[in-house]
Amino acid sequence: MCRGLGKLPGEPPRPARFRLGGDAVHLKCTRGGLFHALVAAGDDLVRGQPVGYVVNLYGDIVETPVCPLDEAWVGSIRRPYMPVYNGDQVTEIVGTRGYEDAGQRFVGG
């Protein structure tokens, strides 16, 4: 951003394309425990892909939340490695509507 504003020397990095987001889903757990994420913010997902798991205090996996959308990406992860309770949001998943070529978004691009 600072390079794009001329605050730092050099050319700013320019992405080849933008991912277009659709509706967001707040994925919530149905069991309490500790949430361990298997994905990171920005990762692409497909339907049925595990996003993490909830373990109880004995170390047993009690829930494995999965992506409910055909094509999506991880918008955010809430409370990784922290206690979660029944009904707590564990991730925000954003549906992927497609991609757009970034070339036309930049002057001289």
Backbone as XML, in Angstrom:
<?xml version="1.0"?>
<chain id="A" units="angstrom">
  <residue number="1" name="MET">
    <atom name="N" x="0.817" y="-1.171" z="0.000"/>
    <atom name="CA" x="0.000" y="0.000" z="0.000"/>
    <atom name="C" x="0.874" y="1.251" z="0.000"/>
  </residue>
  <residue number="2" name="CYS">
    <atom name="N" x="1.916" y="1.238" z="0.815"/>
    <atom name="CA" x="2.785" y="2.416" z="0.886"/>
    <atom name="C" x="3.493" y="2.671" z="-0.441"/>
  </residue>
  <residue number="3" name="ARG">
    <atom name="N" x="3.863" y="1.597" z="-1.152"/>
    <atom name="CA" x="4.478" y="1.788" z="-2.474"/>
    <atom name="C" x="3.463" y="2.349" z="-3.455"/>
  </residue>
  <residue number="4" name="GLY">
    <atom name="N" x="2.232" y="1.880" z="-3.396"/>
    <atom name="CA" x="1.183" y="2.380" z="-4.277"/>
    <atom name="C" x="0.877" y="3.851" z="-4.044"/>
  </residue>
  <residue number="5" name="LEU">
    <atom name="N" x="1.070" y="4.313" z="-2.822"/>
    <atom name="CA" x="0.832" y="5.717" z="-2.495"/>
    <atom name="C" x="2.075" y="6.582" z="-2.694"/>
  </residue>
  <residue number="6" name="GLY">
    <atom name="N" x="3.201" y="5.939" z="-3.076"/>
    <atom name="CA" x="4.429" y="6.685" z="-3.297"/>
    <atom name="C" x="5.201" y="6.988" z="-2.027"/>
  </residue>
  <residue number="7" name="LYS">
    <atom name="N" x="4.844" y="6.382" z="-0.925"/>
    <atom name="CA" x="5.536" y="6.608" z="0.355"/>
    <atom name="C" x="6.827" y="5.809" z="0.447"/>
  </residue>
  <residue number="8" name="LEU">
    <atom name="N" x="6.906" y="4.703" z="-0.272"/>
    <atom name="CA" x="8.111" y="3.872" z="-0.335"/>
    <atom name="C" x="8.524" y="3.725" z="-1.787"/>
  </residue>
  <residue number="9" name="PRO">
    <atom name="N" x="9.826" y="3.596" z="-2.047"/>
    <atom name="CA" x="10.276" y="3.444" z="-3.435"/>
    <atom name="C" x="9.902" y="2.075" z="-4.003"/>
  </residue>
  <residue number="10" name="GLY">
    <atom name="N" x="9.861" y="2.004" z="-5.330"/>
    <atom name="CA" x="9.590" y="0.746" z="-6.011"/>
    <atom name="C" x="8.145" y="0.599" z="-6.422"/>
  </residue>
  <residue number="11" name="GLU">
    <atom name="N" x="7.910" y="-0.420" z="-7.218"/>
    <atom name="CA" x="6.576" y="-0.718" z="-7.714"/>
    <atom name="C" x="5.813" y="-1.574" z="-6.699"/>
  </residue>
  <residue number="12" name="PRO">
    <atom name="N" x="4.539" y="-1.305" z="-6.516"/>
    <atom name="CA" x="3.748" y="-2.149" z="-5.606"/>
    <atom name="C" x="3.489" y="-3.514" z="-6.246"/>
  </residue>
  <residue number="13" name="PRO">
    <atom name="N" x="3.328" y="-4.558" z="-5.423"/>
    <atom name="CA" x="2.978" y="-5.865" z="-5.991"/>
    <atom name="C" x="1.579" y="-5.794" z="-6.607"/>
  </residue>
  <residue number="14" name="ARG">
    <atom name="N" x="1.408" y="-6.453" z="-7.735"/>
    <atom name="CA" x="0.120" y="-6.433" z="-8.434"/>
    <atom name="C" x="-0.369" y="-7.863" z="-8.611"/>
  </residue>
  <residue number="15" name="PRO">
    <atom name="N" x="-1.517" y="-8.165" z="-8.029"/>
    <atom name="CA" x="-2.052" y="-9.519" z="-8.186"/>
    <atom name="C" x="-2.492" y="-9.762" z="-9.625"/>
  </residue>
  <residue number="16" name="ALA">
    <atom name="N" x="-2.450" y="-11.015" z="-10.047"/>
    <atom name="CA" x="-2.883" y="-11.362" z="-11.399"/>
    <atom name="C" x="-4.404" y="-11.370" z="-11.507"/>
  </residue>
  <residue number="17" name="ARG">
    <atom name="N" x="-5.075" y="-11.689" z="-10.386"/>
    <atom name="CA" x="-6.536" y="-11.738" z="-10.397"/>
    <atom name="C" x="-7.071" y="-11.500" z="-8.989"/>
  </residue>
  <residue number="18" name="PHE">
    <atom name="N" x="-8.349" y="-11.160" z="-8.930"/>
    <atom name="CA" x="-9.054" y="-10.987" z="-7.673"/>
    <atom name="C" x="-10.070" y="-12.102" z="-7.511"/>
  </residue>
  <residue number="19" name="ARG">
    <atom name="N" x="-10.211" y="-12.589" z="-6.304"/>
    <atom name="CA" x="-11.240" y="-13.578" z="-5.990"/>
    <atom name="C" x="-12.500" y="-12.816" z="-5.593"/>
  </residue>
  <residue number="20" name="LEU">
    <atom name="N" x="-13.626" y="-13.144" z="-6.199"/>
    <atom name="CA" x="-14.886" y="-12.467" z="-5.911"/>
    <atom name="C" x="-15.668" y="-13.267" z="-4.874"/>
  </residue>
  <residue number="21" name="GLY">
    <atom name="N" x="-16.039" y="-12.606" z="-3.786"/>
    <atom name="CA" x="-16.736" y="-13.274" z="-2.696"/>
    <atom name="C" x="-18.241" y="-13.160" z="-2.811"/>
  </residue>
  <residue number="22" name="GLY">
    <atom name="N" x="-18.915" y="-14.171" z="-2.322"/>
    <atom name="CA" x="-20.375" y="-14.183" z="-2.271"/>
    <atom name="C" x="-20.843" y="-14.079" z="-0.829"/>
  </residue>
  <residue number="23" name="ASP">
    <atom name="N" x="-21.852" y="-14.847" z="-0.513"/>
    <atom name="CA" x="-22.395" y="-14.836" z="0.841"/>
    <atom name="C" x="-21.421" y="-15.468" z="1.830"/>
  </residue>
  <residue number="24" name="ALA">
    <atom name="N" x="-21.424" y="-14.954" z="3.047"/>
    <atom name="CA" x="-20.574" y="-15.498" z="4.104"/>
    <atom name="C" x="-21.389" y="-16.422" z="5.005"/>
  </residue>
  <residue number="25" name="VAL">
    <atom name="N" x="-20.741" y="-17.477" z="5.460"/>
    <atom name="CA" x="-21.341" y="-18.429" z="6.388"/>
    <atom name="C" x="-20.512" y="-18.410" z="7.661"/>
  </residue>
  <residue number="26" name="HIS">
    <atom name="N" x="-21.166" y="-18.204" z="8.788"/>
    <atom name="CA" x="-20.481" y="-18.276" z="10.072"/>
    <atom name="C" x="-20.648" y="-19.701" z="10.593"/>
  </residue>
  <residue number="27" name="LEU">
    <atom name="N" x="-19.577" y="-20.473" z="10.473"/>
    <atom name="CA" x="-19.618" y="-21.878" z="10.857"/>
    <atom name="C" x="-19.490" y="-21.969" z="12.377"/>
  </residue>
  <residue number="28" name="LYS">
    <atom name="N" x="-20.461" y="-22.608" z="13.002"/>
    <atom name="CA" x="-20.497" y="-22.701" z="14.462"/>
    <atom name="C" x="-20.348" y="-24.144" z="14.904"/>
  </residue>
  <residue number="29" name="CYS">
    <atom name="N" x="-19.757" y="-24.325" z="16.070"/>
    <atom name="CA" x="-19.604" y="-25.675" z="16.600"/>
    <atom name="C" x="-20.843" y="-26.057" z="17.395"/>
  </residue>
  <residue number="30" name="THR">
    <atom name="N" x="-21.042" y="-27.347" z="17.528"/>
    <atom name="CA" x="-22.184" y="-27.839" z="18.303"/>
    <atom name="C" x="-21.737" y="-28.515" z="19.588"/>
  </residue>
  <residue number="31" name="ARG">
    <atom name="N" x="-20.432" y="-28.581" z="19.795"/>
    <atom name="CA" x="-19.864" y="-29.182" z="21.004"/>
    <atom name="C" x="-18.819" y="-28.230" z="21.556"/>
  </residue>
  <residue number="32" name="GLY">
    <atom name="N" x="-18.617" y="-28.261" z="22.839"/>
    <atom name="CA" x="-17.601" y="-27.437" z="23.474"/>
    <atom name="C" x="-16.271" y="-28.159" z="23.553"/>
  </residue>
  <residue number="33" name="GLY">
    <atom name="N" x="-15.201" y="-27.388" z="23.698"/>
    <atom name="CA" x="-13.856" y="-27.942" z="23.834"/>
    <atom name="C" x="-12.835" y="-26.921" z="23.393"/>
  </residue>
  <residue number="34" name="LEU">
    <atom name="N" x="-11.735" y="-27.390" z="22.814"/>
    <atom name="CA" x="-10.698" y="-26.527" z="22.274"/>
    <atom name="C" x="-10.697" y="-26.667" z="20.757"/>
  </residue>
  <residue number="35" name="PHE">
    <atom name="N" x="-10.690" y="-25.542" z="20.031"/>
    <atom name="CA" x="-10.746" y="-25.589" z="18.570"/>
    <atom name="C" x="-9.341" y="-25.556" z="17.998"/>
  </residue>
  <residue number="36" name="HIS">
    <atom name="N" x="-9.052" y="-26.535" z="17.127"/>
    <atom name="CA" x="-7.768" y="-26.611" z="16.421"/>
    <atom name="C" x="-8.053" y="-26.434" z="14.935"/>
  </residue>
  <residue number="37" name="ALA">
    <atom name="N" x="-7.580" y="-25.333" z="14.351"/>
    <atom name="CA" x="-7.834" y="-25.042" z="12.929"/>
    <atom name="C" x="-6.904" y="-25.858" z="12.042"/>
  </residue>
  <residue number="38" name="LEU">
    <atom name="N" x="-7.456" y="-26.352" z="10.936"/>
    <atom name="CA" x="-6.668" y="-27.062" z="9.920"/>
    <atom name="C" x="-6.426" y="-26.189" z="8.695"/>
  </residue>
  <residue number="39" name="VAL">
    <atom name="N" x="-6.997" y="-24.990" z="8.672"/>
    <atom name="CA" x="-6.883" y="-24.063" z="7.550"/>
    <atom name="C" x="-6.454" y="-22.700" z="8.081"/>
  </residue>
  <residue number="40" name="ALA">
    <atom name="N" x="-6.060" y="-21.835" z="7.166"/>
    <atom name="CA" x="-5.671" y="-20.468" z="7.529"/>
    <atom name="C" x="-6.551" y="-19.480" z="6.769"/>
  </residue>
  <residue number="41" name="ALA">
    <atom name="N" x="-6.612" y="-18.265" z="7.260"/>
    <atom name="CA" x="-7.382" y="-17.223" z="6.573"/>
    <atom name="C" x="-6.881" y="-17.084" z="5.138"/>
  </residue>
  <residue number="42" name="GLY">
    <atom name="N" x="-7.832" y="-17.048" z="4.190"/>
    <atom name="CA" x="-7.489" y="-16.929" z="2.777"/>
    <atom name="C" x="-7.407" y="-18.254" z="2.036"/>
  </residue>
  <residue number="43" name="ASP">
    <atom name="N" x="-7.363" y="-19.366" z="2.743"/>
    <atom name="CA" x="-7.286" y="-20.677" z="2.089"/>
    <atom name="C" x="-8.559" y="-20.977" z="1.304"/>
  </residue>
  <residue number="44" name="ASP">
    <atom name="N" x="-8.407" y="-21.632" z="0.164"/>
    <atom name="CA" x="-9.551" y="-22.100" z="-0.623"/>
    <atom name="C" x="-10.115" y="-23.374" z="-0.007"/>
  </residue>
  <residue number="45" name="LEU">
    <atom name="N" x="-11.430" y="-23.526" z="-0.091"/>
    <atom name="CA" x="-12.123" y="-24.699" z="0.454"/>
    <atom name="C" x="-13.103" y="-25.260" z="-0.552"/>
  </residue>
  <residue number="46" name="VAL">
    <atom name="N" x="-13.457" y="-26.531" z="-0.372"/>
    <atom name="CA" x="-14.520" y="-27.168" z="-1.151"/>
    <atom name="C" x="-15.482" y="-27.849" z="-0.180"/>
  </residue>
  <residue number="47" name="ARG">
    <atom name="N" x="-16.675" y="-28.134" z="-0.655"/>
    <atom name="CA" x="-17.706" y="-28.759" z="0.189"/>
    <atom name="C" x="-17.167" y="-30.032" z="0.848"/>
  </residue>
  <residue number="48" name="GLY">
    <atom name="N" x="-17.408" y="-30.137" z="2.156"/>
    <atom name="CA" x="-17.018" y="-31.327" z="2.904"/>
    <atom name="C" x="-15.600" y="-31.293" z="3.461"/>
  </residue>
  <residue number="49" name="GLN">
    <atom name="N" x="-14.819" y="-30.302" z="3.090"/>
    <atom name="CA" x="-13.438" y="-30.225" z="3.574"/>
    <atom name="C" x="-13.427" y="-29.803" z="5.048"/>
  </residue>
  <residue number="50" name="PRO">
    <atom name="N" x="-12.722" y="-30.551" z="5.906"/>
    <atom name="CA" x="-12.642" y="-30.165" z="7.317"/>
    <atom name="C" x="-11.898" y="-28.839" z="7.482"/>
  </residue>
  <residue number="51" name="VAL">
    <atom name="N" x="-12.426" y="-27.985" z="8.345"/>
    <atom name="CA" x="-11.755" y="-26.704" z="8.625"/>
    <atom name="C" x="-11.010" y="-26.758" z="9.953"/>
  </residue>
  <residue number="52" name="GLY">
    <atom name="N" x="-11.244" y="-27.789" z="10.719"/>
    <atom name="CA" x="-10.583" y="-27.948" z="12.014"/>
    <atom name="C" x="-11.306" y="-29.012" z="12.807"/>
  </residue>
  <residue number="53" name="TYR">
    <atom name="N" x="-10.962" y="-29.089" z="14.079"/>
    <atom name="CA" x="-11.671" y="-30.014" z="14.944"/>
    <atom name="C" x="-11.722" y="-29.469" z="16.363"/>
  </residue>
  <residue number="54" name="VAL">
    <atom name="N" x="-12.704" y="-29.931" z="17.091"/>
    <atom name="CA" x="-12.888" y="-29.560" z="18.488"/>
    <atom name="C" x="-12.524" y="-30.784" z="19.322"/>
  </residue>
  <residue number="55" name="VAL">
    <atom name="N" x="-11.632" y="-30.582" z="20.285"/>
    <atom name="CA" x="-11.252" y="-31.668" z="21.190"/>
    <atom name="C" x="-11.752" y="-31.358" z="22.591"/>
  </residue>
  <residue number="56" name="ASN">
    <atom name="N" x="-12.114" y="-32.410" z="23.316"/>
    <atom name="CA" x="-12.497" y="-32.205" z="24.706"/>
    <atom name="C" x="-11.230" y="-32.167" z="25.570"/>
  </residue>
  <residue number="57" name="LEU">
    <atom name="N" x="-11.378" y="-32.017" z="26.857"/>
    <atom name="CA" x="-10.213" y="-31.880" z="27.733"/>
    <atom name="C" x="-9.452" y="-33.183" z="27.936"/>
  </residue>
  <residue number="58" name="TYR">
    <atom name="N" x="-9.987" y="-34.278" z="27.411"/>
    <atom name="CA" x="-9.277" y="-35.551" z="27.429"/>
    <atom name="C" x="-8.481" y="-35.765" z="26.138"/>
  </residue>
  <residue number="59" name="GLY">
    <atom name="N" x="-8.620" y="-34.840" z="25.185"/>
    <atom name="CA" x="-7.919" y="-34.951" z="23.909"/>
    <atom name="C" x="-8.695" y="-35.691" z="22.835"/>
  </residue>
  <residue number="60" name="ASP">
    <atom name="N" x="-9.934" y="-36.078" z="23.117"/>
    <atom name="CA" x="-10.768" y="-36.780" z="22.134"/>
    <atom name="C" x="-11.387" y="-35.777" z="21.169"/>
  </residue>
  <residue number="61" name="ILE">
    <atom name="N" x="-11.375" y="-36.089" z="19.870"/>
    <atom name="CA" x="-12.044" y="-35.243" z="18.880"/>
    <atom name="C" x="-13.542" y="-35.455" z="19.036"/>
  </residue>
  <residue number="62" name="VAL">
    <atom name="N" x="-14.261" y="-34.366" z="19.341"/>
    <atom name="CA" x="-15.704" y="-34.467" z="19.546"/>
    <atom name="C" x="-16.497" y="-33.866" z="18.395"/>
  </residue>
  <residue number="63" name="GLU">
    <atom name="N" x="-15.827" y="-33.103" z="17.519"/>
    <atom name="CA" x="-16.512" y="-32.519" z="16.366"/>
    <atom name="C" x="-15.487" y="-32.115" z="15.322"/>
  </residue>
  <residue number="64" name="THR">
    <atom name="N" x="-15.866" y="-32.268" z="14.050"/>
    <atom name="CA" x="-15.030" y="-31.833" z="12.934"/>
    <atom name="C" x="-15.891" y="-30.983" z="12.006"/>
  </residue>
  <residue number="65" name="PRO">
    <atom name="N" x="-15.907" y="-29.645" z="12.197"/>
    <atom name="CA" x="-16.693" y="-28.787" z="11.299"/>
    <atom name="C" x="-16.147" y="-28.851" z="9.870"/>
  </residue>
  <residue number="66" name="VAL">
    <atom name="N" x="-17.046" y="-28.870" z="8.882"/>
    <atom name="CA" x="-16.657" y="-28.955" z="7.477"/>
    <atom name="C" x="-17.259" y="-27.807" z="6.684"/>
  </residue>
  <residue number="67" name="CYS">
    <atom name="N" x="-16.669" y="-27.528" z="5.539"/>
    <atom name="CA" x="-17.156" y="-26.474" z="4.646"/>
    <atom name="C" x="-18.503" y="-26.884" z="4.057"/>
  </residue>
  <residue number="68" name="PRO">
    <atom name="N" x="-19.537" y="-26.039" z="4.208"/>
    <atom name="CA" x="-20.856" y="-26.380" z="3.666"/>
    <atom name="C" x="-21.092" y="-25.882" z="2.237"/>
  </residue>
  <residue number="69" name="LEU">
    <atom name="N" x="-20.121" y="-25.176" z="1.647"/>
    <atom name="CA" x="-20.294" y="-24.577" z="0.319"/>
    <atom name="C" x="-19.477" y="-25.322" z="-0.729"/>
  </residue>
  <residue number="70" name="ASP">
    <atom name="N" x="-19.941" y="-25.284" z="-1.997"/>
    <atom name="CA" x="-19.229" y="-25.964" z="-3.081"/>
    <atom name="C" x="-17.822" y="-25.407" z="-3.269"/>
  </residue>
  <residue number="71" name="GLU">
    <atom name="N" x="-17.709" y="-24.086" z="-3.339"/>
    <atom name="CA" x="-16.424" y="-23.395" z="-3.500"/>
    <atom name="C" x="-16.411" y="-22.215" z="-2.557"/>
  </residue>
  <residue number="72" name="ALA">
    <atom name="N" x="-15.353" y="-22.086" z="-1.770"/>
    <atom name="CA" x="-15.309" y="-21.003" z="-0.785"/>
    <atom name="C" x="-13.868" y="-20.726" z="-0.390"/>
  </residue>
  <residue number="73" name="TRP">
    <atom name="N" x="-13.717" y="-19.739" z="0.482"/>
    <atom name="CA" x="-12.419" y="-19.438" z="1.083"/>
    <atom name="C" x="-12.644" y="-19.017" z="2.530"/>
  </residue>
  <residue number="74" name="VAL">
    <atom name="N" x="-11.586" y="-19.137" z="3.335"/>
    <atom name="CA" x="-11.672" y="-18.826" z="4.757"/>
    <atom name="C" x="-11.514" y="-17.321" z="4.944"/>
  </residue>
  <residue number="75" name="GLY">
    <atom name="N" x="-12.569" y="-16.678" z="5.459"/>
    <atom name="CA" x="-12.515" y="-15.246" z="5.726"/>
    <atom name="C" x="-11.816" y="-14.951" z="7.036"/>
  </residue>
  <residue number="76" name="SER">
    <atom name="N" x="-12.119" y="-15.732" z="8.066"/>
    <atom name="CA" x="-11.475" y="-15.552" z="9.371"/>
    <atom name="C" x="-11.623" y="-16.819" z="10.194"/>
  </residue>
  <residue number="77" name="ILE">
    <atom name="N" x="-10.746" y="-16.938" z="11.175"/>
    <atom name="CA" x="-10.789" y="-18.042" z="12.134"/>
    <atom name="C" x="-10.915" y="-17.413" z="13.507"/>
  </residue>
  <residue number="78" name="ARG">
    <atom name="N" x="-11.867" y="-17.889" z="14.273"/>
    <atom name="CA" x="-12.083" y="-17.338" z="15.615"/>
    <atom name="C" x="-11.590" y="-18.314" z="16.658"/>
  </residue>
  <residue number="79" name="ARG">
    <atom name="N" x="-10.908" y="-17.809" z="17.620"/>
    <atom name="CA" x="-10.512" y="-18.550" z="18.813"/>
    <atom name="C" x="-9.697" y="-19.812" z="18.549"/>
  </residue>
  <residue number="80" name="PRO">
    <atom name="N" x="-8.672" y="-19.773" z="17.691"/>
    <atom name="CA" x="-7.862" y="-20.993" z="17.520"/>
    <atom name="C" x="-7.126" y="-21.328" z="18.810"/>
  </residue>
  <residue number="81" name="TYR">
    <atom name="N" x="-7.123" y="-22.592" z="19.162"/>
    <atom name="CA" x="-6.465" y="-23.116" z="20.367"/>
    <atom name="C" x="-7.048" y="-22.536" z="21.652"/>
  </residue>
  <residue number="82" name="MET">
    <atom name="N" x="-8.260" y="-22.028" z="21.572"/>
    <atom name="CA" x="-8.926" y="-21.448" z="22.740"/>
    <atom name="C" x="-10.213" y="-22.232" z="23.005"/>
  </residue>
  <residue number="83" name="PRO">
    <atom name="N" x="-10.740" y="-22.105" z="24.215"/>
    <atom name="CA" x="-12.005" y="-22.792" z="24.503"/>
    <atom name="C" x="-13.144" y="-22.267" z="23.628"/>
  </residue>
  <residue number="84" name="VAL">
    <atom name="N" x="-13.959" y="-23.177" z="23.143"/>
    <atom name="CA" x="-15.183" y="-22.828" z="22.429"/>
    <atom name="C" x="-16.333" y="-23.543" z="23.121"/>
  </residue>
  <residue number="85" name="TYR">
    <atom name="N" x="-17.511" y="-22.966" z="22.995"/>
    <atom name="CA" x="-18.699" y="-23.514" z="23.624"/>
    <atom name="C" x="-19.732" y="-23.828" z="22.555"/>
  </residue>
  <residue number="86" name="ASN">
    <atom name="N" x="-20.685" y="-24.656" z="22.886"/>
    <atom name="CA" x="-21.750" y="-24.996" z="21.961"/>
    <atom name="C" x="-22.351" y="-23.717" z="21.379"/>
  </residue>
  <residue number="87" name="GLY">
    <atom name="N" x="-22.344" y="-23.591" z="20.054"/>
    <atom name="CA" x="-22.891" y="-22.418" z="19.384"/>
    <atom name="C" x="-21.881" y="-21.333" z="19.063"/>
  </residue>
  <residue number="88" name="ASP">
    <atom name="N" x="-20.635" y="-21.469" z="19.515"/>
    <atom name="CA" x="-19.609" y="-20.469" z="19.192"/>
    <atom name="C" x="-19.210" y="-20.555" z="17.719"/>
  </residue>
  <residue number="89" name="GLN">
    <atom name="N" x="-18.958" y="-19.403" z="17.115"/>
    <atom name="CA" x="-18.443" y="-19.367" z="15.745"/>
    <atom name="C" x="-16.987" y="-19.801" z="15.769"/>
  </residue>
  <residue number="90" name="VAL">
    <atom name="N" x="-16.609" y="-20.691" z="14.839"/>
    <atom name="CA" x="-15.211" y="-21.109" z="14.743"/>
    <atom name="C" x="-14.532" y="-20.551" z="13.494"/>
  </residue>
  <residue number="91" name="THR">
    <atom name="N" x="-15.272" y="-20.394" z="12.401"/>
    <atom name="CA" x="-14.709" y="-19.792" z="11.190"/>
    <atom name="C" x="-15.791" y="-19.007" z="10.447"/>
  </residue>
  <residue number="92" name="GLU">
    <atom name="N" x="-15.326" y="-18.081" z="9.618"/>
    <atom name="CA" x="-16.205" y="-17.422" z="8.655"/>
    <atom name="C" x="-15.771" y="-17.920" z="7.285"/>
  </residue>
  <residue number="93" name="ILE">
    <atom name="N" x="-16.702" y="-18.464" z="6.533"/>
    <atom name="CA" x="-16.416" y="-19.005" z="5.208"/>
    <atom name="C" x="-17.168" y="-18.165" z="4.188"/>
  </residue>
  <residue number="94" name="VAL">
    <atom name="N" x="-16.449" y="-17.718" z="3.146"/>
    <atom name="CA" x="-17.032" y="-16.853" z="2.123"/>
    <atom name="C" x="-17.132" y="-17.638" z="0.816"/>
  </residue>
  <residue number="95" name="GLY">
    <atom name="N" x="-18.316" y="-17.674" z="0.255"/>
    <atom name="CA" x="-18.520" y="-18.361" z="-1.019"/>
    <atom name="C" x="-17.753" y="-17.678" z="-2.134"/>
  </residue>
  <residue number="96" name="THR">
    <atom name="N" x="-17.162" y="-18.467" z="-3.021"/>
    <atom name="CA" x="-16.415" y="-17.931" z="-4.152"/>
    <atom name="C" x="-17.354" y="-17.795" z="-5.348"/>
  </residue>
  <residue number="97" name="ARG">
    <atom name="N" x="-17.496" y="-16.581" z="-5.856"/>
    <atom name="CA" x="-18.350" y="-16.338" z="-7.037"/>
    <atom name="C" x="-17.574" y="-16.441" z="-8.332"/>
  </residue>
  <residue number="98" name="GLY">
    <atom name="N" x="-16.275" y="-16.429" z="-8.237"/>
    <atom name="CA" x="-15.432" y="-16.498" z="-9.425"/>
    <atom name="C" x="-14.203" y="-15.635" z="-9.240"/>
  </residue>
  <residue number="99" name="TYR">
    <atom name="N" x="-13.555" y="-15.328" z="-10.352"/>
    <atom name="CA" x="-12.330" y="-14.538" z="-10.331"/>
    <atom name="C" x="-12.405" y="-13.462" z="-11.412"/>
  </residue>
  <residue number="100" name="GLU">
    <atom name="N" x="-11.702" y="-12.374" z="-11.182"/>
    <atom name="CA" x="-11.668" y="-11.280" z="-12.141"/>
    <atom name="C" x="-10.211" y="-10.944" z="-12.429"/>
  </residue>
  <residue number="101" name="ASP">
    <atom name="N" x="-9.899" y="-10.744" z="-13.699"/>
    <atom name="CA" x="-8.560" y="-10.345" z="-14.100"/>
    <atom name="C" x="-8.242" y="-8.997" z="-13.478"/>
  </residue>
  <residue number="102" name="ALA">
    <atom name="N" x="-7.095" y="-8.895" z="-12.824"/>
    <atom name="CA" x="-6.739" y="-7.649" z="-12.135"/>
    <atom name="C" x="-6.146" y="-6.610" z="-13.058"/>
  </residue>
  <residue number="103" name="GLY">
    <atom name="N" x="-5.771" y="-6.969" z="-14.262"/>
    <atom name="CA" x="-5.106" y="-6.035" z="-15.177"/>
    <atom name="C" x="-5.859" y="-4.748" z="-15.402"/>
  </residue>
  <residue number="104" name="GLN">
    <atom name="N" x="-7.170" y="-4.817" z="-15.600"/>
    <atom name="CA" x="-7.936" y="-3.617" z="-15.892"/>
    <atom name="C" x="-8.194" y="-2.753" z="-14.665"/>
  </residue>
  <residue number="105" name="ARG">
    <atom name="N" x="-7.866" y="-3.232" z="-13.482"/>
    <atom name="CA" x="-8.120" y="-2.461" z="-12.263"/>
    <atom name="C" x="-7.005" y="-1.437" z="-12.002"/>
  </residue>
  <residue number="106" name="PHE">
    <atom name="N" x="-5.884" y="-1.561" z="-12.638"/>
    <atom name="CA" x="-4.752" y="-0.673" z="-12.375"/>
    <atom name="C" x="-4.489" y="0.228" z="-13.572"/>
  </residue>
  <residue number="107" name="VAL">
    <atom name="N" x="-4.190" y="1.469" z="-13.309"/>
    <atom name="CA" x="-3.826" y="2.397" z="-14.386"/>
    <atom name="C" x="-2.513" y="1.920" z="-14.987"/>
  </residue>
  <residue number="108" name="GLY">
    <atom name="N" x="-2.487" y="1.760" z="-16.269"/>
    <atom name="CA" x="-1.276" y="1.278" z="-16.937"/>
    <atom name="C" x="-1.065" y="-0.211" z="-16.758"/>
  </residue>
  <residue number="109" name="GLY">
    <atom name="N" x="-2.069" y="-0.928" z="-16.169"/>
    <atom name="CA" x="-1.932" y="-2.322" z="-15.802"/>
    <atom name="C" x="-2.087" y="-3.262" z="-16.920"/>
  </residue>
</chain>
